[in-house]
Amino acid sequence: MDCPDGEISILLVDDPQIEELNQQYLNRQGPTNVIAFAMREGEFADLSPHLLGDVVISMDTAAKEAQIAATSMERRFNELLVHGVLHLMGFDHETSEEDAQDMEGKSREILALIYKN
């Protein structure tokens, strides 16, 4: 993904905390599983080019989704983290079906590397 020295911060929160961020920054109601705040976009993007941004994950929602999918919490967390990092790298699944497929393919590729062993 061409960012060997990239830096991110990861914030683990509960549903009320991510619901507040979702409303405040995205004007969306309710909790969500992951939000990514990219730092390589906008007016001050060039101030710290290695800083990719922040990934916020709701551990409450991740746990619920893991249970529904009959998978481990670790796996669901990794999926959400990869999803958030891809957003920081400029991937977007909401603009078009083609973009969504590109993001899903890259996510599967990265997760395969994580679980290769």
C-alpha positions in Angstrom: 0.0 0.0 0.0 3.1 2.1 -0.3 3.4 3.6 3.2 6.1 1.7 5.0 6.6 4.4 7.7 2.9 5.3 8.2 1.7 6.0 11.7 -1.8 5.5 13.0 -3.5 5.7 16.3 -6.1 3.2 17.4 -8.8 4.1 19.8 -11.0 1.4 21.4 -14.3 2.6 22.7 -17.8 1.5 23.7 -21.0 2.1 21.8 -21.9 5.4 23.5 -18.5 6.8 22.7 -18.6 5.9 19.0 -22.2 7.0 18.8 -21.1 10.5 19.9 -18.3 10.6 17.4 -20.6 9.3 14.6 -23.1 12.1 15.3 -20.5 14.8 15.8 -18.2 14.2 12.8 -20.4 12.2 10.4 -23.8 13.5 11.3 -25.1 9.9 11.5 -27.3 8.5 14.2 -26.4 5.5 16.4 -23.3 3.5 17.1 -21.2 2.0 14.3 -18.4 -0.5 14.3 -15.5 1.6 13.0 -14.7 5.2 12.1 -11.5 6.3 10.4 -10.3 9.9 10.6 -7.7 10.4 7.8 -4.9 12.9 8.3 -3.6 12.8 4.8 -6.6 14.8 3.5 -7.6 18.4 3.8 -5.8 21.7 4.3 -3.1 20.5 6.7 -2.3 17.1 5.1 1.3 18.0 4.4 2.2 18.9 8.0 3.0 15.3 8.9 3.0 13.1 5.9 3.7 9.9 7.8 0.6 10.4 10.1 -2.2 8.4 8.4 -4.8 9.1 11.0 -7.0 7.6 13.6 -9.0 4.4 13.6 -11.8 4.2 16.2 -13.4 0.8 16.9 -16.4 0.1 19.1 -15.6 -3.0 21.0 -19.3 -3.4 21.9 -20.3 -3.5 18.3 -17.4 -5.7 17.3 -18.4 -8.2 20.0 -22.0 -8.3 18.8 -20.9 -8.7 15.2 -18.5 -11.5 16.1 -21.2 -13.3 17.9 -23.7 -12.9 15.0 -21.1 -14.1 12.5 -20.0 -17.0 14.7 -16.4 -15.9 14.6 -13.9 -14.9 17.2 -13.6 -11.4 18.7 -10.0 -11.3 17.5 -10.9 -12.0 13.9 -13.7 -9.4 13.9 -11.4 -6.8 15.5 -8.8 -7.5 12.8 -11.4 -7.1 10.1 -12.5 -3.8 11.5 -8.9 -2.6 11.9 -8.0 -3.5 8.3 -11.2 -1.8 7.1 -10.3 1.4 9.0 -6.7 1.4 7.8 -7.9 1.0 4.2 -10.1 4.1 4.7 -7.0 6.0 5.9 -5.2 4.9 2.7 -8.0 6.3 0.6 -10.2 3.3 -0.1 -13.9 4.0 0.0 -16.8 1.5 -0.3 -19.6 4.1 -0.3 -18.9 5.9 -3.6 -19.4 3.1 -6.1 -19.9 -0.7 -6.3 -16.5 -0.9 -8.1 -14.8 1.0 -5.2 -16.5 -1.3 -2.7 -15.2 -4.4 -4.6 -11.7 -3.0 -4.7 -11.8 -2.3 -1.0 -13.2 -5.8 -0.2 -10.5 -7.4 -2.4 -7.7 -5.5 -0.6 -9.2 -6.4 2.8 -9.3 -10.1 1.9 -5.7 -9.9 0.7 -4.4 -8.3 3.9 -6.4 -10.6 6.2 -5.0 -13.6 4.3 -1.5 -12.3 5.1 -2.5 -12.0 8.8 -3.9 -15.5 9.0 -1.3 -17.1 6.7 0.5 -18.8 9.6 
